[in-house]
Amino acid sequence: MKNRLMNLKQLRILGILTATALMTIACKNDQKKGETAEVVTNEKKPNIVVIYLDDLGYGDVGAYGATELKTPHMDALAAGGIRFTNGYASSATCTPSRFALLTGIYPWRNKNARILPGTAPLLIDTAQYTLPKMLKEHGYHTGIVGKWHLGLGTGHVNWNEAIKPGPNEVGFDESYILAATQDRVPTVYIENDKVDGLDPNDPIKVDYHKNFEGEPTGKDNPEMLTMKWHHGHNNSIVNGIPRIGFMKGGETAKWSDIDMADHFLAKAQEYVRSHKNEPFFLYYALQQPHVPRTPHPRFVGSSGMGPRGDVIVEADWCIGEFIKTLEEEGILENTLIVFSSDNGPVLNDGYYDDAVEKLGDHDPNGPLRGGKYSMYEAGTRVPFITYWKGKITPGVSDAVVCQMDLLSSLAALNGDDQEYGDSRNLLGALLGNADKGRDELMLEASSKTALRKGDWILIPPYKGVFKYDHVNIEIGSMPTFQLYNLKEDPGQQKNLAEENPEKLREMIADYTRIRGKEPKEIEAVK
């Protein structure tokens, strides 16, 4: 009996030693892979929050060089985390970037991934693997609060009934969104699949082509406006603001523009408090500083730069309040935060709101050229910060990273080393454990693409205007190749295409390999 007990004890010890050895080998193998050494277990899964701003420029944040505009809470994230100097949205406009963020797929692969009207069908196929679907598989509750702008339904939405498919059908357990943008109808919030606060006796009607009889418009009724339109925003009037598209009905459901930031903040805080006892993923998509810029009266005049500056100050405050909530609920140390913007900045984007007149010495682009809609760097290179208190050692990284890479990187965080679609596993760089990011990245602006590889960027020849005069932004279309060394010339002032034909040929070959074929624009100049 004594010998039998000794044998059992020895077997247990042997089992423990074997398990320990296997775990050690697995750990070493993971570390050899380089990027997945910080794999989490079920006991310590971090919450994941993506804080996504709308049209915030590289130079709009103090941590990225802004001196005239104060952003203390964004700066605190940068000071306590990794501030990326080469962090990218995939596109210079909103819908494509949001598509890439959630799917891990280049938006130029989907011909419908462009700025969508409020009546567009759901852009993401419900069978598509997505960031929230992946995290659900790993035990996360998933939620979105804020701007959606990825289409809803099948293209023939009845806004008075269940609106499907939508965020819930592509991986979100809970959703509280605005359908498109603040300047587009319908001007209502949607909770999961239903309009919030809708009176069934006052049904909503939406049309992007024809007005409803008797409904005033910004074009015909300027006396009703509290904000004057500049271009493209002269249809239905809601809260004194002319919008894109026509809408009738739904009076009790219409949002209050000046309260939108507070409203979304409260929903994001509510989500955190409701799910603090389980791992959660929250996509908190703020509407600022997209037009129309409608700061709450608390923030009017706070920046000295007019409404655009004021809503950036407001957004910064919202971020501070949100992080305070994580802290109060005792989960800040177990929350990975990714902060970024969907594309670069624009000043006059459809309304007269003093964004140009009161800019002063502030430069939303920072040292970069272009802006929203542009193939130049300010179109896609944006503030990009990762923060995880106590886990990420603060620092600055020059690694090239893209929002599209979150799918594969966060999968790796959960022990899945598969790379999905065009998304790359950059977990090491995102956590500050590796200096290396992407080798190459195809960037998109209005269906035109440019290739970033190493320190170089290639912009192929394109037809079309070089500059959008109504927004005063250089788009970058030229009849000849453009080649820039971004390390030496981040402002893209010196085109090296003629001076360095060998590098040009190399970049054209890489561009063609990634796109799968030479675009007509390249063929035309051969």
C-alpha positions, -999 to 999 in steps of 0.1 A, spaced: 0 0 0 29 23 9 47 16 -23 14 22 -42 10 56 -26 46 65 -34 40 55 -70 9 77 -72 28 106 -57 56 101 -81 32 100 -110 16 133 -99 51 149 -96 60 136 -130 28 150 -144 34 184 -130 70 184 -143 58 173 -177 31 200 -179 56 227 -167 81 216 -194 54 217 -221 43 252 -210 79 263 -210 84 250 -245 52 266 -257 62 299 -242 96 297 -259 80 289 -292 57 318 -288 86 341 -281 104 328 -311 74 339 -332 83 373 -318 49 389 -317 28 367 -294 47 366 -262 19 385 -244 -8 359 -251 -35 362 -225 -52 333 -206 -89 331 -197 -81 343 -162 -66 376 -173 -83 386 -206 -81 423 -209 -110 444 -219 -104 460 -253 -116 495 -262 -112 512 -296 -117 550 -293 -122 562 -328 -125 599 -337 -139 613 -370 -117 636 -391 -91 642 -363 -58 652 -379 -22 642 -371 -15 678 -359 -47 682 -339 -34 665 -307 -9 680 -283 11 648 -281 16 651 -319 28 687 -318 -3 708 -314 4 739 -293 -27 761 -299 -52 734 -292 -53 717 -257 -60 679 -256 -48 669 -221 -67 635 -220 -55 624 -254 -20 635 -244 -23 615 -212 -30 583 -232 1 591 -254 23 598 -223 12 565 -207 13 543 -238 28 540 -272 26 570 -295 30 558 -331 45 583 -355 36 561 -385 1 550 -376 -24 548 -404 -61 546 -412 -65 524 -443 -82 552 -462 -85 590 -464 -123 588 -460 -145 574 -433 -165 544 -446 -135 526 -462 -114 530 -430 -142 517 -408 -147 487 -432 -110 479 -430 -109 483 -392 -137 458 -386 -129 433 -414 -91 434 -418 -95 438 -455 -82 465 -478 -112 487 -487 -101 489 -524 -109 452 -527 -146 461 -522 -159 485 -549 -187 496 -527 -164 507 -499 -168 545 -504 -186 573 -485 -221 559 -482 -255 577 -480 -277 570 -450 -298 546 -471 -270 524 -483 -273 486 -477 -249 470 -451 -214 470 -466 -200 441 -446 -213 407 -457 -229 389 -427 -207 359 -435 -175 380 -433 -152 373 -404 -148 405 -383 -130 419 -353 -161 416 -330 -168 380 -343 -133 370 -335 -134 384 -300 -168 368 -294 -152 335 -302 -126 342 -275 -152 349 -248 -157 387 -252 -190 406 -250 -190 431 -279 -205 465 -282 -205 496 -304 -215 531 -294 -214 560 -318 -210 565 -356 -215 535 -378 -216 546 -415 -213 511 -429 -248 508 -443 -279 491 -429 -304 466 -441 -306 456 -478 -310 491 -493 -347 493 -488 -350 501 -451 -383 507 -434 -370 529 -405 -402 522 -385 -395 484 -382 -366 462 -373 -335 474 -393 -316 443 -403 -289 434 -411 -267 458 -391 -240 458 -365 -256 430 -346 -254 407 -376 -216 413 -381 -206 405 -345 -218 431 -321 -239 419 -291 -251 454 -285 -252 485 -307 -262 521 -302 -254 541 -333 -261 569 -357 -267 553 -391 -243 574 -412 -229 608 -402 -242 637 -382 -247 657 -414 -268 630 -431 -304 618 -426 -319 600 -408 -310 621 -378 -320 595 -352 -302 570 -329 -306 533 -335 -305 509 -306 -297 474 -318 -321 472 -347 -348 498 -338 -349 536 -339 -347 549 -303 -377 569 -291 -398 565 -323 -435 573 -321 -453 548 -343 -479 575 -351 -452 597 -367 -433 573 -390 -400 582 -406 -395 586 -443 -361 590 -459 -350 597 -495 -317 608 -509 -331 619 -543 -364 636 -538 -378 659 -511 -412 652 -494 -440 676 -503 -441 706 -481 -408 699 -462 -385 729 -460 -349 727 -472 -317 746 -466 -316 757 -502 -352 771 -502 -356 782 -466 -324 800 -455 -343 820 -429 -348 788 -409 -311 780 -405 -288 784 -375 -259 771 -395 -252 783 -431 -243 756 -457 -213 761 -480 -215 731 -503 -235 699 -505 -256 704 -473 -288 721 -484 -315 694 -480 -337 687 -450 -334 710 -420 -331 695 -385 -324 716 -354 -317 746 -378 -290 727 -396 -294 717 -433 -284 681 -440 -276 658 -469 -307 639 -479 -344 643 -472 -364 632 -442 -399 635 -429 -414 624 -396 -398 609 -365 -399 641 -345 -397 625 -311 -367 603 -322 -346 631 -337 -314 637 -319 -302 669 -303 -270 679 -320 -255 698 -290 -261 668 -267 -247 641 -290 -213 639 -273 -229 636 -239 -254 611 -251 -228 588 -266 -205 592 -236 -233 581 -213 -241 551 -235 -204 541 -235 -202 544 -197 -234 524 -193 -219 497 -214 -187 495 -193 -207 494 -160 -230 467 -174 -202 444 -186 -173 451 -162 -175 416 -148 -168 399 -181 -142 405 -208 -157 431 -232 -148 448 -265 -162 483 -270 -159 502 -302 -165 538 -290 -168 558 -323 -171 595 -315 -186 619 -341 -161 648 -335 -147 668 -353 -169 658 -383 -194 684 -396 -217 698 -384 -196 709 -355 -221 714 -327 -203 717 -293 -224 717 -262 -228 752 -247 -203 741 -220 -176 740 -247 -185 769 -269 -155 792 -271 -133 768 -252 -106 766 -280 -107 801 -295 -108 784 -329 -146 782 -335 -167 751 -334 -141 728 -349 -116 735 -321 -144 734 -295 -156 699 -305 -121 686 -303 -118 700 -268 -152 684 -261 -141 650 -275 -110 652 -253 -132 658 -222 -154 628 -232 -123 606 -234 -112 618 -200 -146 610 -185 -147 576 -201 -113 567 -188 -123 580 -154 -152 555 -155 -128 526 -163 -108 537 -132 -138 541 -109 -150 506 -119 -116 491 -111 -109 479 -146 -85 504 -161 -54 482 -154 -71 454 -173 -82 474 -203 -62 478 -236 -72 511 -253 -65 518 -289 -70 555 -299 -71 567 -335 -90 586 -362 -107 574 -393 -89 598 -416 -71 631 -418 -85 666 -411 -106 690 -431 -116 725 -423 -145 737 -444 -163 704 -452 -197 718 -461 -207 745 -436 -196 781 -427 -184 775 -392 -153 797 -388 -130 766 -390 -108 785 -416 -112 820 -403 -103 812 -366 -76 786 -373 -48 810 -363 -14 793 -359 -29 758 -356 -21 733 -383 -43 702 -382 -20 684 -406 11 689 -385 42 684 -407 22 664 -433 8 673 -467 -28 669 -478 -57 661 -455 -90 642 -457 -97 628 -492 -60 630 -501 -34 605 -512 -8 626 -495 2 615 -459 -22 638 -440 -51 619 -455 -43 586 -438 -15 591 -413 -33 599 -381 -29 599 -343 -25 563 -332 -20 554 -296 -21 521 -276 -25 523 -238 -26 495 -212 -18 508 -177 9 487 -161 13 465 -191 26 488 -218 58 507 -211 54 543 -223 73 552 -254 73 565 -290 74 541 -320 82 547 -356 68 513 -366 44 514 -395 10 501 -381 -25 502 -395 -60 500 -380 -66 471 -403 -41 451 -383 -61 450 -351 -80 419 -362 -49 397 -365 -31 414 -336 -59 410 -311 -64 374 -323 -28 369 -314 -33 384 -280 -59 356 -275 -36 329 -286 -46 327 -323 -16 333 -345 -35 331 -378 -35 363 -399 -68 372 -414 -72 388 -449 -49 418 -453 -45 422 -415 -11 415 -400 -1 404 -366 17 434 -351 9 426 -315 46 431 -305 47 466 -319 13 475 -305 23 465 -270 57 481 -273 76 448 -273 89 451 -309 103 479 -331 92 464 -364 58 470 -380 45 466 -415 70 463 -444 44 476 -469 9 492 -468 -14 501 -496 -33 533 -488 -65 545 -504 -82 578 -511 -114 579 -532 -106 546 -549 -71 557 -558 -42 539 -541 -6 547 -530 20 523 -517 40 529 -485 70 506 -483 98 512 -458 106 549 -458 92 553 -493 58 561 -508 47 558 -544 17 576 -558 9 564 -594 -3 588 -621 -40 595 -619 -64 616 -640 -86 641 -622 -81 673 -603 -50 679 -582 -69 699 -556 -104 699 -543 -111 736 -542 -142 735 -522 -123 720 -492 -89 735 -502 -71 702 -500 -45 688 -524 -58 654 -534 -26 644 -552 -37 634 -587 -9 641 -612 -2 627 -647 32 615 -636 46 592 -609 53 607 -575 79 591 -552 89 605 -518 112 595 -491 91 600 -460 119 598 -435 138 626 -451 108 645 -465 76 639 -444 60 669 -460 64 653 -495 79 684 -511 105 667 -533 94 642 -559 122 618 -565 106 598 -593 129 610 -621 160 613 -598 157 577 -586 145 555 -614 157 523 -598 136 528 -567 107 539 -588 108 506 -608 111 486 -576 81 504 -561 60 500 -593 67 462 -592 56 460 -556 25 481 -562 16 458 -591 22 426 -571 -1 438 -543 -29 451 -565 -27 419 -587 -24 438 -620 -12 471 -633 -39 497 -631 -47 515 -663 -31 547 -649 3 530 -649 -1 513 -682 -11 546 -698 23 562 -690 45 534 -700 
